[in-house]
Amino acid sequence: MDKHNENLRDAKLAMAEADCLVDNAQVEAALDALAGRITEKLGESDPLVFTVMNGGLVLAGRLLPKLHFPLEVAYLHASRYGHALNGTLLDWRVRPTQDLRGRTVLILDDILDEGFTLKAILEHLKAEGAAEVYSAVLVHKLHERKAYPGMRADFTGLDVADRFLFGCGMDYKGYWRNAPGIYALKGH
């Protein structure tokens, strides 16, 4: 069996056995609350909103229509080189191309797990001249392995247990980003 078919089989089994930690109705309620907090803070700031690919895609698609104020949308794609702990070394697959000088910027991502990549992205955007940089995530994973003690996004939808999660942008072997709820692998 080739790797693709093996991953597909594993993904189907993972969903069949998964624990649903947050159902679609709970996700929608969290998105509504998240949109309210973002609107209150950034509604008058003409923000530039970056979606972090690929995980932030689902969050952006579900959240942006709930933000009833003018904003610009863009995307970026970065990961840490070799998953090194030095938060400044990013492998930019798609860099921001917009002029950030003096702008208010909001970064959308699916999850804050350890946060090293998000921290590095935020630092990069500040270094490029953004006046203010905020972060919003659907999920904050509850553990103490963050990039720095007490790290949180500026806007968080849900706090979720420290398990292997998928759905709502998070994937399992490339699959299930499209699942409407948040699922955890059985036994993890």
N, C-alpha and C positions, 0 to 999 in steps of 0.2 A: 504494500500500500504506500502511495507517495505521501509526502509530508502534508500537502494541501488536504487530501482526503482524510488523513489521520486527524488533522486539526478540526476539520468539519465534524467528524464523528465525535471527537472529544467535546466540541462546543455543544452539540446536540445533547450529549449525555450530561454535561455540566448544567445546562438549563433544566433538564428533566429532574435533576436531583437537587437543584439550588434552593436555598432558603431565600424567600422574598423578604427583605428587611424593610423596604419602603415601597408601597404600591403606587400606582399612577396617580390616584387621588391625592395621596400625601405629597408626591412630587409636585403636582400642580399647586397645592396650597403653599408649599415652600417657595415655588417660583413666584407666586403672587406676592408673598411677603418680601422676597428678595427684590422684586421689581419696585415695591413700595419704598424700601430703604434706599435703593439706588436713586429713584426719582427724587426723594427728599434731599439727598446729598448732592446729586449731580444734575438735576433737572434744568438748572439755569446756567450750566457751565459750558455748553457747546462741546461735549466730550467727543474724543476720538476713541472708539471701542474696538479693541483688537481681540479676535478670537484666536486662541492657541489651538493649532491643529494637531492632531485630529480630535482629541478628546473634547475640546470646547465647542465643536461644531453642533452637537445636539443641544447643549445648553444655550448657545446663541440662537439657534432656530426656535427654541421654546420661549426664551426670555425676551429677545428684542421686540417682538410684537406687543409685549406688555409695558414697554417703556414709551410713554406717550409724550415725548419731547424730542426736539431736533437733535440728531447725533449723526456722526459719520462712522461707518463700519469698514474695518479692514481685517486682515488676518496675518498671522506670523506662524512660523513653524521652527521650533528649536528644540534641541535636546542637549544634555550634557555630554561632552566628549568622554566616551568610555565609562559613563556614569561616575566620573570622578567627583570627589566631595568638594573640590574647589568650585564654588558656585559661579565663578566668573568665566569659566571655559565652556562656551556654548558652541554647538555645532548648528549653525544657522542653515536651515534648509530653505526658508523664505524669510528674508529680513524685512523689517518695516521700511517702507519706501516713502512714507509721508514725512513732511517736515514737522517735527515734534516740538520745536522751540516755542515755549510759552503755552503749550496746549495742556489741557486736562485730559488724561488718558485713563481708560478703564480696560483692564485685562480680564477676559472671560476664560475660565478653564473648568474642566469637569470636576477635578478633585485636588485637594491639598493633602497629599500623603506626607512625604518628608519635606517637600517644598524647595529643594535645592534648585530645580530648574526655574520655578516661578520666581524665586528670590533673584536669580541671575537675570531673568528677563526684566524684572522691575528695576534692577540696578542699571541695566543697559539703557532702558528708556529714560531714566533720570539723567544718565550721563549724556544722552543725546539732546538734552535740553527741555524735556517735558517739565512744565511748571508743577504739576501734580500727577502722581501715578497711583491709581487704586487697583485693587484686585477683587474679583468676585468668583466664587466657586460654588458649584451646587453642593459638593460634599466635602466636609472636613473630617478626615479620618482620625479617630481618637487614639492617640499614642504619644509617647514622649520622644520620638526619633526625628523631630523636626530640624530644619536647617538652623534654627536658633530657638532657645527655650521660649515657650509661649507663642510661637509663630501662629498667626491666623490671617486669613484673607480679610480685607476690609469689609466684605459682604459675604456671608455664608448662608446657604440655604438649609443644610441639614448636617448635624453631627452624627456620624455613623461609626459603628464598631470597627475595630482593627481586624478586618478579615479581607480575603481576596474578593474584591467587589467587581461587578460588571453591570452594564445597563446605563442608560442616560449618558452616553458618551464614553463610559469606561468599557474596555473590551476584555474578552477572554480569548486569547490566541487569535486576535483580529476580528472576532465575531461578537455579536450581541450589543454593540454600541447603541443599536436601535431599540433595545428592550425598553419599554416605557417606565419600568420600575427599577429599583436598585436591588440587585441580587448578590448573594454571597455563595461561594463554592461550598458545597457540603463538606463538613469536616475541617474547614480552614478558618 
